[in-house]
Amino acid sequence: MDAGCGEGTLAAEIARRGAEVIGVDMSAEMIEQCQAKGIEAHVGSVTNLPYDEVFDAVFSNAVLHWVKDARGAVQNIAKSLKCGGRFVCEFGGKGNAYHVVSAMQEVFAKHPGFGVFENPWYFPSVEEYKSLLEAEGFRVEYIEHIPRPTPIDDISNWLDIFANGITSHLTKTQFEIFKHECKEILIKTNYSKDEGWMVDYKRLRLKAVKKC
Ligand SMILES: C[S@@+](CC[C@H](N)C(=O)[O-])C[C@H]1O[C@@H](n2cnc3c(N)ncnc32)[C@H](O)[C@@H]1O
């Protein structure tokens, strides 16, 4: 299973290497795109999977930091796997985009009219996620916290895409103020003349095996 398969680029790559893949994603639009690549795919959440011990492996990329119910996701992934099945994934880890998240919080705090800042992300530490996996019946073979500073073209464009869930209730003018003030803060930490804009990504990458 590719859990949170999105438009299915990686699911198709896995299939090309000889595995039978089923994609699952919360977004019907993504599932349509995945199916268009010839991959069996279903709309659903990783916190409510209809599978019982059917998969040899669950793969997931760039999904689990969007899932606040981390225990629910791990329990559902464990339930879907056969005994001895592998869970291989990567997602945002502790401190991911730290400066960007702090800047967003700071700007919200400055403007009570923006409402409460609801952080949509779950960025666990190695220790926290390893404990969760072990508590839900996995043996962790490998887990690493990987700093991956990533160049972007402009922080305003990044905020257009990734702050969408946080700012969808703001008016157009409020959103422009939000972006402008975030940029003013972040230019001190995330911009240099030599490298341009960078986001301080930090990923958790792991392989765990379901205990029998
Ligand atoms: C950044 S995309 C990654 C897509 C794909 N894994 C890739 O690497 O190209 C994140 C995906 O997670 C999906 N997603 C978020 N929360 C989810 C959940 N609870 N259950 C299933 N999919 C979810 C989104 O719909 C989106 O398609």
The ligand as an SDF file (V2000), in Angstrom:
LIG
                    3D

 27 29  0  0  0  0  0  0  0  0999 V2000
    2.5410   15.9890   -0.0900 C   0  0  0  0  0  0  0  0  0  0  0  0
    1.3510   14.8340   -0.6700 S   0  0  0  0  0  0  0  0  0  0  0  0
    2.3670   13.4070   -0.9070 C   0  0  0  0  0  0  0  0  0  0  0  0
    1.8500   12.5070   -1.9890 C   0  0  0  0  0  0  0  0  0  0  0  0
    2.7330   11.2930   -2.3280 C   0  0  0  0  0  0  0  0  0  0  0  0
    2.9230   10.4250   -1.2060 N   0  0  0  0  0  0  0  0  0  0  0  0
    4.0670   11.7510   -2.8820 C   0  0  0  0  0  0  0  0  0  0  0  0
    5.0820   11.6020   -2.2030 O   0  0  0  0  0  0  0  0  0  0  0  0
    4.0930   12.2380   -4.0130 O   0  0  0  0  0  0  0  0  0  0  0  0
    0.4270   14.4540    0.7970 C   0  0  0  0  0  0  0  0  0  0  0  0
   -0.7930   13.5930    0.5300 C   0  0  0  0  0  0  0  0  0  0  0  0
   -1.3040   13.1080    1.7810 O   0  0  0  0  0  0  0  0  0  0  0  0
   -2.7040   13.0050    1.6540 C   0  0  0  0  0  0  0  0  0  0  0  0
   -3.2670   12.8800    3.0160 N   0  0  0  0  0  0  0  0  0  0  0  0
   -3.2480   13.7900    4.0090 C   0  0  0  0  0  0  0  0  0  0  0  0
   -3.8450   13.3050    5.1160 N   0  0  0  0  0  0  0  0  0  0  0  0
   -4.2320   12.0330    4.8200 C   0  0  0  0  0  0  0  0  0  0  0  0
   -4.9070   11.0020    5.5340 C   0  0  0  0  0  0  0  0  0  0  0  0
   -5.3020   11.1730    6.8060 N   0  0  0  0  0  0  0  0  0  0  0  0
   -5.1420    9.8290    4.9070 N   0  0  0  0  0  0  0  0  0  0  0  0
   -4.7660    9.6420    3.6210 C   0  0  0  0  0  0  0  0  0  0  0  0
   -4.1280   10.5820    2.8780 N   0  0  0  0  0  0  0  0  0  0  0  0
   -3.8690   11.7660    3.4730 C   0  0  0  0  0  0  0  0  0  0  0  0
   -3.0900   14.2700    0.8900 C   0  0  0  0  0  0  0  0  0  0  0  0
   -4.3650   14.1670    0.3000 O   0  0  0  0  0  0  0  0  0  0  0  0
   -1.9530   14.3370   -0.1350 C   0  0  0  0  0  0  0  0  0  0  0  0
   -2.2990   13.6840   -1.3370 O   0  0  0  0  0  0  0  0  0  0  0  0
  1  2  1  0
  2  3  1  0
  2 10  1  0
  3  4  1  0
  4  5  1  0
  5  6  1  0
  5  7  1  0
  7  8  2  0
  7  9  1  0
 10 11  1  0
 11 12  1  0
 11 26  1  0
 12 13  1  0
 13 14  1  0
 13 24  1  0
 14 15  1  0
 14 23  1  0
 15 16  2  0
 16 17  1  0
 17 18  1  0
 17 23  2  0
 18 19  1  0
 18 20  2  0
 20 21  1  0
 21 22  2  0
 22 23  1  0
 24 25  1  0
 24 26  1  0
 26 27  1  0
M  CHG  2   2   1   9  -1
M  END
$$$$
